[in-house]
Amino acid sequence: MAEPAVLMAPARFVRIRLAAVIMGLTEKAIRRKIERGVWLEGKHWRRADGGIYIDTKAVEKWVELAQG
């Protein structure tokens, strides 16, 4: 008998490594967006537990609103 299918959805807040995989960006590209202030702390990313967490919903909205 086959195993039942398991559906998984990523968490809203993910570390840079997983965000890169989900978004199709490099970790370096994400770090540059943070360093250059393209993604804002408290809006697109947060510091917690010694690391940086990307807010995937906020970044999704940022992409939707991007022009050109």
Number of C-alpha atoms within 10 A of each C-alpha: 3 4 5 6 6 5 5 6 5 10 11 12 18 18 18 21 16 15 22 17 11 12 12 9 13 14 15 12 11 18 14 13 13 17 11 9 10 12 20 14 15 10 12 21 21 16 12 9 6 6 10 18 21 28 22 19 14 17 17 13 11 14 10 9 9 8 6 3
